[in-house]
Amino acid sequence: MKITILYFARIKEVVNYSSEEVALPEGVETIIALKAWLSGRGATWQKLFSGAGVVRAAINHELVDDMATMDDGDEVAFFPPVTGG
């Protein structure tokens, strides 16, 4: 399955790019599985996606929880929680 991942705010600054297209390995079908897979990229990624901090996700512009499933061609966005003021 291929998806596009978008990174916003602090996440974008830390990984140093705003988007990428990835071919996911077999079994990576949920947001939680995607976060775990991304955590395997190294220490920086692990700090962002291992669950130590809150990272929100959206699939095709709709906020989702970590158990949401992805389909081929989806756009997944990751961003930190946003506060108003």
Phi and psi restraints in degrees (value plus and minus 20) as a CYANA .aco file:
   2 LYS   PHI    -129.9   -89.9
   2 LYS   PSI     116.2   156.2
   3 ILE   PHI    -155.6  -115.6
   3 ILE   PSI     144.8   184.8
   4 THR   PHI    -127.6   -87.6
   4 THR   PSI     110.8   150.8
   5 ILE   PHI    -130.9   -90.9
   5 ILE   PSI     110.8   150.8
   6 LEU   PHI    -131.6   -91.6
   6 LEU   PSI     119.0   159.0
   7 TYR   PHI    -138.2   -98.2
   7 TYR   PSI     115.8   155.8
   8 PHE   PHI    -146.8  -106.8
   8 PHE   PSI     137.3   177.3
   9 ALA   PHI      35.8    75.8
   9 ALA   PSI    -152.1  -112.1
  10 ARG   PHI     -78.2   -38.2
  10 ARG   PSI     -56.0   -16.0
  11 ILE   PHI     -83.4   -43.4
  11 ILE   PSI     -65.6   -25.6
  12 LYS   PHI     -78.8   -38.8
  12 LYS   PSI     -61.9   -21.9
  13 GLU   PHI     -85.2   -45.2
  13 GLU   PSI     -59.3   -19.3
  14 VAL   PHI     -92.4   -52.4
  14 VAL   PSI     -63.7   -23.7
  15 VAL   PHI    -103.5   -63.5
  15 VAL   PSI     -33.7     6.3
  16 ASN   PHI      50.5    90.5
  16 ASN   PSI       3.8    43.8
  17 TYR   PHI    -177.8  -137.8
  17 TYR   PSI     142.5   182.5
  18 SER   PHI    -122.4   -82.4
  18 SER   PSI     -39.0     1.0
  19 SER   PHI    -178.6  -138.6
  19 SER   PSI     141.6   181.6
  20 GLU   PHI    -180.2  -140.2
  20 GLU   PSI     131.5   171.5
  21 GLU   PHI    -121.2   -81.2
  21 GLU   PSI     112.5   152.5
  22 VAL   PHI    -151.7  -111.7
  22 VAL   PSI     127.2   167.2
  23 ALA   PHI    -118.4   -78.4
  23 ALA   PSI      94.8   134.8
  24 LEU   PHI    -100.2   -60.2
  24 LEU   PSI     123.7   163.7
  25 PRO   PHI     -91.0   -51.0
  25 PRO   PSI     141.0   181.0
  26 GLU   PHI     -73.0   -33.0
  26 GLU   PSI     115.3   155.3
  27 GLY   PHI      74.0   114.0
  27 GLY   PSI     -32.7     7.3
  28 VAL   PHI    -110.9   -70.9
  28 VAL   PSI      73.9   113.9
  29 GLU   PHI    -146.4  -106.4
  29 GLU   PSI     -30.0    10.0
  30 THR   PHI    -139.6   -99.6
  30 THR   PSI     144.7   184.7
  31 ILE   PHI     -81.0   -41.0
  31 ILE   PSI     -62.8   -22.8
  32 ILE   PHI     -82.7   -42.7
  32 ILE   PSI     -58.9   -18.9
  33 ALA   PHI     -88.1   -48.1
  33 ALA   PSI     -57.3   -17.3
  34 LEU   PHI     -85.0   -45.0
  34 LEU   PSI     -62.9   -22.9
  35 LYS   PHI     -81.0   -41.0
  35 LYS   PSI     -62.0   -22.0
  36 ALA   PHI     -83.6   -43.6
  36 ALA   PSI     -62.0   -22.0
  37 TRP   PHI     -84.1   -44.1
  37 TRP   PSI     -64.4   -24.4
  38 LEU   PHI     -83.3   -43.3
  38 LEU   PSI     -56.1   -16.1
  39 SER   PHI     -79.6   -39.6
  39 SER   PSI     -47.6    -7.6
  40 GLY   PHI     -94.1   -54.1
  40 GLY   PSI     -22.4    17.6
  41 ARG   PHI     -98.3   -58.3
  41 ARG   PSI     -31.8     8.2
  42 GLY   PHI     121.6   161.6
  42 GLY   PSI     160.0   200.0
  43 ALA   PHI     -79.5   -39.5
  43 ALA   PSI     -63.8   -23.8
  44 THR   PHI     -81.4   -41.4
  44 THR   PSI     -65.8   -25.8
  45 TRP   PHI     -86.1   -46.1
  45 TRP   PSI     -58.1   -18.1
  46 GLN   PHI     -83.1   -43.1
  46 GLN   PSI     -61.0   -21.0
  47 LYS   PHI     -81.2   -41.2
  47 LYS   PSI     -56.7   -16.7
  48 LEU   PHI     -97.0   -57.0
  48 LEU   PSI     -63.1   -23.1
  49 PHE   PHI    -133.6   -93.6
  49 PHE   PSI     -16.0    24.0
  50 SER   PHI    -102.7   -62.7
  50 SER   PSI     -23.7    16.3
  51 GLY   PHI      83.8   123.8
  51 GLY   PSI     -26.4    13.6
  52 ALA   PHI     -85.9   -45.9
  52 ALA   PSI     -53.1   -13.1
  53 GLY   PHI    -142.3  -102.3
  53 GLY   PSI     144.8   184.8
  54 VAL   PHI    -105.7   -65.7
  54 VAL   PSI     106.3   146.3
  55 VAL   PHI    -147.8  -107.8
  55 VAL   PSI      99.0   139.0
  56 ARG   PHI    -105.0   -65.0
  56 ARG   PSI     137.3   177.3
  57 ALA   PHI    -154.7  -114.7
  57 ALA   PSI     130.9   170.9
  58 ALA   PHI    -155.6  -115.6
  58 ALA   PSI     122.4   162.4
  59 ILE   PHI    -135.4   -95.4
  59 ILE   PSI     101.9   141.9
  60 ASN   PHI      29.9    69.9
  60 ASN   PSI      27.7    67.7
  61 HIS   PHI      52.0    92.0
  61 HIS   PSI      -4.1    35.9
  62 GLU   PHI    -140.7  -100.7
  62 GLU   PSI     103.3   143.3
  63 LEU   PHI     -78.6   -38.6
  63 LEU   PSI     117.6   157.6
  64 VAL   PHI    -157.2  -117.2
  64 VAL   PSI     144.2   184.2
  65 ASP   PHI    -114.1   -74.1
  65 ASP   PSI     157.8   197.8
  66 ASP   PHI     -87.2   -47.2
  66 ASP   PSI     -36.1     3.9
  67 MET   PHI    -111.9   -71.9
  67 MET   PSI     -20.8    19.2
  68 ALA   PHI     -83.2   -43.2
  68 ALA   PSI     123.7   163.7
  69 THR   PHI    -120.4   -80.4
  69 THR   PSI     133.0   173.0
  70 MET   PHI    -130.6   -90.6
  70 MET   PSI     134.9   174.9
  71 ASP   PHI    -141.3  -101.3
  71 ASP   PSI     140.6   180.6
  72 ASP   PHI     -74.1   -34.1
  72 ASP   PSI     112.7   152.7
  73 GLY   PHI      68.3   108.3
  73 GLY   PSI     -23.2    16.8
  74 ASP   PHI     -86.9   -46.9
  74 ASP   PSI     137.3   177.3
  75 GLU   PHI    -129.7   -89.7
  75 GLU   PSI     100.5   140.5
  76 VAL   PHI    -132.3   -92.3
  76 VAL   PSI     107.1   147.1
  77 ALA   PHI    -133.4   -93.4
  77 ALA   PSI     117.6   157.6
  78 PHE   PHI    -137.9   -97.9
  78 PHE   PSI     116.7   156.7
  79 PHE   PHI    -176.1  -136.1
  79 PHE   PSI     133.1   173.1
  80 PRO   PHI     -94.0   -54.0
  80 PRO   PSI     143.0   183.0
  81 PRO   PHI     -78.4   -38.4
  81 PRO   PSI     126.3   166.3
  82 VAL   PHI    -131.2   -91.2
  82 VAL   PSI     115.3   155.3
  83 THR   PHI    -136.7   -96.7
  83 THR   PSI     130.1   170.1
  84 GLY   PHI    -121.8   -81.8
  84 GLY   PSI     153.5   193.5
